[in-house]
Amino acid sequence: MDIIEVRDVTFGYPAMDGAMPCAPVLRGVSVKIAKGEFVAVLGHNGSGKSTLAKHLNAILTPTRGTVLIEGIDTADESRLLDIRRRVGMVFQNPDNQIVATVVEEDVAFALENLGVPAAEIRRRVDEALNDVGMSKYARHAPHHLSGGQKQRVAIAGIIAMRPDCIVLDEPTAMLDPRGRAEVMRTLKALNKDHGITVVLITHFMDEATQAGRVVVMDDGKILYDAPPSQVFSHVEELTAAGLDVPQTTRLCYELRKAGFDLREDIISQEDCARAVARLLG
Amino acid sequence: MAIIRTENLTHIYSKGTVFAETAVENVSIEIEKGEFVGVIGHTGSGKSTLIQHLNGLLAPTSGRVLIDGEDIWANKKDIRRFRFKVGLVFQYPEYQLFEETVYRDISFGPKNMNLSPAEIDSRVLEAAALVGLGGDILEKSPFELSGGQKRRAAIAGVVAMRPEVLILDEPTAGLDPRGRELILGEIRRIHEKTGTTILLVSHSMEDIARYAGRVLVMNKARVFCYDTVDAVFSRAEELEGMGLSVPQITRVCRELAGMGYDLDPNTYTVEAAKARLLTLLGKGEG
């Protein structure tokens, strides 16, 4: 079953006083995401990917078209809470998302607002911290944590609400390589072990290759929507859209251009090494 | 003569309290004029603390910092002079834009240097051109610009002071691939056109391999090594052990070298890997 259905959505930010309406940021976007998928969304700055993400838990609603979350129309304001319980959102800057002075209190914040009984909060907070590998830090002060750890606390705060889906808008942009790896490991585990649907907006091609499916946005439209190996085979088109491809894909592309016979769908390091070894004989 | 020299530089935060933490320990380096230096090290390695000493934002707990042979703390009143010599672009510098127009924002630094209006104007235009901003953008509010443009405007504000050393702390963080390439290309242009010494802090070893001449690696508050790109990346496995990420292409070349093929396991750009493979496949130029 589809947890997210975006039907022909057009969206323009409201115009300033007296000015002409702004050009639409989304122009007829349709996409369906099934329960349990891990989808990466790529696109250069201004391509509309963050605007799309904000439609998935009704921070924004379409100018035209419909967004359904488990069948609930995001335009129905009376269902806002139902939508946000199903789809949680994590943003780029961990410092802007942490509100409490103790890690476990931060994770409990939303549950307290929802009026969840204390014993249930305790259980969910412990589970959520365990799921993101941060139990050890439950009583620590968030500002002493690394960026990757803070982002995992932010993710714990979301999964404590038991959403079916998490949408993350460039969660690793401000992290160092170690922090990025921690966040990716956490997301993959949540997806695999708990069946949580993950929608990951990112600028990092190596993160996109780890998704089951990649959606590429360009100029407010969907340019590609396919498994990573297929998407990244479009080396020239992606470059033209201001994006990159994994180094392995680029190497194979360059060798193919030089006249060597290599498959177009190589993205993993192992496949690339094996394919090149075969050429070398 | 070295433009930057540190002698046994040590910095301890919250010294004398239970929270005391040595962020930089006994660092002695010399950076020659006109170098393009890449600075790497994972979070907490001491690299940010180190670079904040180079224009006197932080004062050493012990040891000295010399710019052009002069101890920058010899006379405290002189510190401003060194801040004009060594320009520092922080992470996410676009958050520091504040003026009504891009032009006025870029001119803020030069104005503080008591230059003539004509000199300020020529520096603003030159700096803007170096980062690829021009025309009507200069009269816009900085808040109307795209993320990449804002960042370039912020860099221009430092460049307009014509520092002898330009230090940039992760100038491409959060940008898309095209934005990253543009900014790095502009930094290279500034380096080539003006001969400014550049220190570029980055988490991307690939970017450092492509743009820098030498690499400074910080680890656990100390200098792990300071050497040419080749010499530093020949220690890729040690770098990985410190939590730094080695380019994917390096791992592929290492795997192929492990299978017995004649590839340098320390290849770190696609161009180098391609050139070597084409030679091995009998299509190279060499």
Interface residues (C-beta under 8 A of the other chain):
Chain A: G43 H44 N45 G46 Q92 S146 G147 E170 A173 M174 D176 P177 R178 G179 A181 H203 M205 D206 G242 L243 D244 P246 Q247 T248 R250 L251 E254 L255 A258 G259 F260 Q269 E270 C272 A273 V276 A277 L279 L280
Chain B: H42 T43 G44 S146 G147 G148 A173 G174 L175 D176 P177 R178 G179 H203 E206 G243 L244 S245 P247 Q248 I249 R251 V252 E255 L256 M259 Y261 V270 A273 K274 L277 L278 L280 L281 K283
